[in-house]
Amino acid sequence: MSYIINYFHPKIETNIETIPEIDIEQIKMNNVSLNKIAFLKNIKLEKKNILNMLTKSTSFSKFNMRTFAESYEKSNVIDQNADYSVDNIQGIIDVLFPPGKNIILNKQNYIILRTTWNRKYKLQTSYKRENTDNIFDITIHIDFKKGDTYTLKDKLDISCEDRYTRIEEDIRELFKRKKVKKDIPIPVAQPVKGGRKRSRKKNTYKKGRRTKRKGKRSKKHITSRKTRQSRQKRK
C-alpha cells in the first residue's frame, strides 16, 4: 500500500462549567464508538467522501479508509510525501460536530454553536502500536448552548468573540518583547593615545562693499549742489 492510515483520539472540552469535559463514549455515530477515528495522510478527503463514510455503520474506521484508498489508487497517483492530515482531521470534525447539532448531556439538551481546535496533533506514546498504526491526541473545544435551537444573536456573539480573540492574539504578537540575554558586558569608551593635535584656524572674512541705501545722497552730490547755489548768489 502506498497510502498511510492513522488514527486520532479526540478529547472534548466545553464552555459549560458543569460539564468542562465530555467523555467521547457519550457521543456515538451509528451506534459506533468514536474513541479512535481513522484518517488518511497521503490522500485528500473531500467532504462528499466524509459524508459517504458517515452513512455507513462502521463510519470512520480503518476498514472504510482502506476501501476508499484502494479505489482512489486505481485511477490516481498517490504522493507518499504529501501530508493532508490536518485538512482531513478538520473535515471529519466539521462533519461530526457541525453547528446546530443537538447533543444530550446529563439528561439536558444542548446545541452546538461552534467547534474549534488548534490544528495540532500529538503522537500518543502510551498506546501500543499495531503494525505501523499511529494514534494522535487532539483537543477539540465545543461551545454549547442549553436548548434545542439557537438564534442569529448567538451567531453574532460567537463571531464577535472570535474577532476579539484574534485581535488579542495579534496585539500580543505585535508587542511581544525579545528576551534580553543576561551577563552581557557593557562596552566602555577609552581615550585614544598618540596622534597629532590639530590646530584650529580662525576663519577670516573679507569685508565686502557696502551697498548704498536708498533715499540718501552721496557727499559728492551734496558738494556740487552747494557750489551751484554760491554761483547763483554771486550773479
C-alpha positions in Angstrom: 0.0 0.0 0.0 1.3 3.4 -0.9 -1.0 5.3 1.4 -0.9 5.8 5.2 -3.8 5.3 7.6 -3.6 6.8 11.1 -6.0 7.4 14.0 -6.8 10.4 16.1 -8.2 10.2 19.6 -10.3 13.3 20.4 -10.6 15.0 23.8 -13.5 17.3 24.0 -13.6 20.5 26.2 -16.7 22.6 26.5 -17.7 26.1 27.5 -20.0 24.8 30.2 -18.7 24.9 33.7 -20.8 22.0 35.0 -19.5 19.8 32.1 -16.0 21.0 31.4 -15.1 17.8 29.6 -17.1 15.2 27.7 -16.2 11.5 27.5 -16.1 10.7 23.8 -18.0 7.4 24.6 -21.1 9.6 25.2 -21.1 10.7 21.6 -21.7 7.8 19.2 -22.3 7.8 15.4 -24.5 4.9 14.1 -24.0 3.1 17.4 -20.2 3.0 16.8 -17.8 4.5 19.3 -15.7 7.4 18.2 -12.9 6.6 20.5 -10.5 6.1 17.6 -11.2 7.8 14.3 -9.2 6.8 11.3 -7.9 9.3 8.8 -5.7 9.3 5.7 -2.3 11.1 5.5 -1.4 10.9 1.8 -4.9 11.3 0.2 -7.1 14.3 0.4 -10.6 13.5 1.7 -13.3 15.6 0.1 -16.5 16.5 2.1 -18.6 14.1 -0.1 -16.2 11.2 0.8 -16.5 12.0 4.5 -20.3 12.2 4.3 -20.4 8.9 2.5 -18.4 7.2 5.3 -20.7 8.8 7.9 -23.7 7.0 6.4 -22.0 3.6 6.9 -22.4 1.6 10.0 -18.7 1.5 10.7 -18.3 5.2 9.9 -14.6 6.4 10.2 -13.0 3.0 10.7 -9.7 1.7 9.3 -11.7 -0.6 7.0 -13.6 2.2 5.3 -10.4 4.3 4.9 -8.7 1.3 3.3 -11.6 0.7 0.9 -11.6 4.3 -0.1 -7.8 4.4 -0.6 -7.7 1.3 -2.7 -10.4 2.6 -5.0 -8.7 6.0 -5.2 -5.3 4.4 -6.0 -6.8 2.6 -9.1 -7.2 5.9 -11.0 -4.8 8.3 -9.2 -1.1 8.6 -8.4 -0.5 8.9 -4.7 2.3 11.1 -3.5 3.9 9.4 -0.4 5.4 12.8 0.7 2.0 14.5 0.7 0.5 15.2 4.1 -3.2 16.0 4.3 -3.6 15.0 8.0 -4.7 18.4 9.3 -7.2 19.1 6.5 -8.6 15.5 6.8 -9.0 15.8 10.5 -10.6 19.2 10.2 -13.1 17.8 7.6 -14.1 14.9 9.9 -14.5 17.2 12.9 -16.7 19.6 10.8 -19.0 16.6 9.8 -19.1 15.0 13.3 -19.7 18.3 15.3 -21.4 20.8 13.0 -23.1 23.9 14.3 -26.7 23.2 15.1 -26.2 19.6 16.1 -28.2 18.5 19.2 -26.5 16.5 21.9 -27.8 15.2 25.2 -25.5 15.6 28.2 -26.5 14.8 31.8 -30.1 14.4 30.6 -30.1 18.0 29.3 -30.5 19.1 25.7 -27.6 21.2 24.2 -27.0 22.6 20.8 -23.5 23.1 19.2 -22.7 26.7 18.4 -19.0 26.3 17.3 -16.3 23.7 17.2 -12.6 24.7 17.1 -9.2 23.1 17.6 -5.6 24.4 17.4 -4.8 22.2 14.3 -2.1 20.4 16.2 -1.9 16.7 16.9 0.4 14.9 19.3 1.6 11.3 19.0 0.1 9.1 21.8 3.2 7.4 23.3 1.3 5.3 25.8 -0.6 3.4 23.1 0.9 0.1 21.9 1.2 0.3 18.2 -0.2 -2.3 15.9 2.0 -2.8 12.8 2.5 0.8 11.5 -0.6 2.4 13.0 -0.2 5.6 14.9 -2.7 7.3 17.2 -2.6 11.1 17.8 -4.2 13.0 20.6 -6.1 16.2 19.6 -8.1 18.6 21.8 -11.4 19.9 20.5 -13.2 22.9 22.1 -17.0 23.0 21.6 -19.3 25.9 22.6 -22.7 24.7 23.6 -26.0 26.4 24.3 -28.6 24.9 26.5 -31.8 24.2 24.5 -32.7 22.9 21.1 -32.3 26.0 18.9 -30.0 29.0 18.5 -30.7 32.5 17.2 -28.9 34.9 15.0 -27.8 36.8 18.1 -26.0 33.7 19.3 -24.1 33.5 16.0 -23.2 37.2 16.2 -21.9 36.8 19.8 -19.7 33.9 18.7 -18.3 35.8 15.7 -17.6 38.9 17.8 -15.8 36.7 20.4 -13.7 35.2 17.6 -12.8 38.6 16.3 -11.9 39.8 19.8 -9.7 36.8 20.3 -7.9 37.3 17.0 -7.3 41.0 17.8 -5.9 40.0 21.2 -3.6 37.5 19.6 -2.4 40.0 17.0 -1.7 42.6 19.7 0.1 40.1 21.8 2.3 39.0 18.8 2.9 42.7 17.8 4.2 43.7 21.3 6.0 40.5 22.1 9.3 41.5 23.6 12.5 39.6 22.9 14.3 38.2 25.9 17.4 40.1 26.8 20.4 37.9 27.5 21.9 38.4 30.9 25.6 38.9 31.9 26.4 40.8 28.7 29.5 43.1 29.3 28.8 46.8 28.6 31.5 48.3 26.4 33.3 51.3 27.9 34.8 54.0 25.8 38.6 54.5 26.3 40.7 57.6 25.4 42.7 57.4 22.2 46.5 57.6 22.7 49.1 59.2 20.3 48.4 61.2 17.1 49.0 64.8 16.2 47.0 67.6 17.7 45.2 69.6 15.1 45.3 73.4 15.5 42.1 75.3 14.7 42.5 78.1 12.3 40.4 81.3 12.7 38.2 82.0 9.8 38.9 85.4 8.2 36.2 87.1 6.4 36.9 89.8 3.8 34.9 92.9 4.1 32.7 93.4 1.2 31.5 96.6 -0.3 28.6 98.2 1.4 25.6 98.8 -0.7 24.2 102.4 -0.8 20.9 102.8 1.0 18.0 104.1 -1.0 16.9 107.7 -0.2 20.4 109.0 1.0 22.6 111.1 -1.3 26.3 110.8 -1.6 28.7 113.5 -0.4 29.8 114.3 -3.9 26.2 115.2 -4.9 25.8 117.4 -1.9 29.0 119.5 -2.5 28.1 120.0 -6.2 24.8 121.4 -5.1 26.4 123.9 -2.7 28.7 125.2 -5.4 25.8 125.9 -7.7 23.9 127.9 -5.0 27.0 130.0 -4.3 27.5 130.8 -8.0 23.9 131.9 -8.2 24.3 134.4 -5.3 27.4 136.0 -6.9 25.4 136.7 -10.0 
